[in-house]
Amino acid sequence: MKVGEQAMYLAQLKGVDKQSARKRLIAQFEKFEIDGWWNRKVEELSKGMQQKIQFIVTIIHQPKLLIFDEPFSGFDPINVNLLKTEILDLQQKGATIISQPTIWPLLKNYVTISP
């Protein structure tokens, strides 16, 4: 199965209509600079690429609650900043973010932390 097909399937499973799913996914793929991977086979993805796709598919239906376990693990500093920006954007749009304390230092200047 191709990456874009699988992402579309998962978005639709989460209740996103086909047209919205495609529009949102293309925007996220471009934002994460992986738009060239849309028609590649899933088996060809590196671990980092898999993590990016998993993150995109996790947020594509704009959930109100997100629970992360080591969301930045394995990412280089550029991708950590990209993920951090996305997490903060979700929080600003009203999503509740729950995570282990190890990411709090990266977010402490931007969000309210309740131990």
C-alpha positions as CSV (number, residue, x, y, z in Angstrom):
1,M,0.0,0.0,0.0
2,K,1.2,3.5,-0.7
3,V,1.8,6.1,2.0
4,G,-0.9,8.5,0.8
5,E,-3.5,5.7,0.4
6,Q,-2.9,4.4,3.9
7,A,-3.0,7.9,5.4
8,M,-6.3,8.6,3.6
9,Y,-7.7,5.3,4.8
10,L,-6.8,6.1,8.5
11,A,-8.1,9.6,8.3
12,Q,-11.4,8.3,7.0
13,L,-11.5,5.7,9.7
14,K,-11.3,8.7,12.1
15,G,-14.4,10.3,10.5
16,V,-12.7,12.7,8.1
17,D,-14.5,12.9,4.8
18,K,-12.4,12.0,1.7
19,Q,-12.1,15.6,0.4
20,S,-11.1,17.1,3.7
21,A,-8.8,14.2,4.5
22,R,-6.9,14.7,1.2
23,K,-6.7,18.5,1.7
24,R,-5.5,18.2,5.3
25,L,-3.0,15.4,4.6
26,I,-1.5,17.2,1.6
27,A,-1.0,20.3,3.8
28,Q,0.6,18.3,6.6
29,F,2.8,16.3,4.2
30,E,4.0,19.7,2.8
31,K,4.5,21.1,6.3
32,F,6.6,18.1,7.3
33,E,8.4,18.2,4.0
34,I,7.4,14.6,3.0
35,D,5.1,15.4,0.1
36,G,7.4,13.5,-2.2
37,W,6.5,10.3,-0.2
38,W,2.8,10.3,-1.0
39,N,3.1,7.7,-3.7
40,R,5.9,5.6,-2.2
41,K,5.3,2.2,-0.6
42,V,5.0,2.1,3.2
43,E,7.7,-0.5,3.4
44,E,10.2,2.1,2.0
45,L,9.8,4.5,4.9
46,S,12.7,5.0,7.4
47,K,11.9,5.1,11.1
48,G,11.9,8.9,11.2
49,M,9.5,9.0,8.2
50,Q,7.3,6.5,9.9
51,Q,7.1,8.7,13.0
52,K,6.2,11.7,10.9
53,I,3.4,9.9,9.2
54,Q,2.2,8.4,12.5
55,F,2.1,11.9,14.0
56,I,0.2,13.3,11.0
57,V,-2.4,10.5,11.0
58,T,-2.8,11.0,14.8
59,I,-3.7,14.6,14.5
60,I,-5.5,14.7,11.1
61,H,-9.0,14.4,12.7
62,Q,-8.2,17.4,15.0
63,P,-8.7,15.5,18.3
64,K,-9.5,17.4,21.5
65,L,-7.2,15.1,23.6
66,L,-3.7,13.9,22.7
67,I,-1.6,11.6,24.8
68,F,2.1,11.5,23.8
69,D,4.8,9.1,25.0
70,E,8.2,10.4,24.0
71,P,6.9,12.3,21.0
72,F,10.4,13.7,20.2
73,S,12.3,10.5,20.5
74,G,14.5,9.8,17.5
75,F,14.0,13.2,15.9
76,D,16.7,15.6,15.0
77,P,16.5,19.2,16.4
78,I,14.8,20.5,13.2
79,N,12.0,17.9,13.4
80,V,11.7,18.4,17.2
81,N,11.0,22.0,16.6
82,L,8.5,21.2,13.8
83,L,6.7,18.7,16.1
84,K,6.8,21.2,19.0
85,T,5.2,23.9,16.9
86,E,2.5,21.5,15.8
87,I,1.8,20.4,19.4
88,L,1.6,24.0,20.5
89,D,-0.7,24.8,17.6
90,L,-3.0,22.0,18.6
91,Q,-3.0,23.2,22.2
92,Q,-3.8,26.8,21.1
93,K,-6.7,25.4,19.1
94,G,-8.1,23.9,22.3
95,A,-6.7,20.4,22.4
96,T,-5.6,19.0,25.8
97,I,-2.1,17.6,25.6
98,I,-1.0,14.9,28.1
99,S,2.6,13.7,28.1
100,Q,5.3,12.5,30.4
101,P,7.5,15.1,32.2
102,T,10.5,14.7,29.9
103,I,9.0,17.0,27.2
104,W,7.8,19.7,29.7
105,P,11.1,21.6,29.5
106,L,10.6,22.0,25.7
107,L,7.1,23.3,26.1
108,K,7.2,25.1,29.5
109,N,7.4,28.6,28.0
110,Y,4.3,28.0,25.9
111,V,1.8,25.9,27.9
112,T,0.4,25.6,31.3
113,I,1.9,22.6,33.0
114,S,-0.1,20.8,35.7
115,P,1.9,18.1,37.5
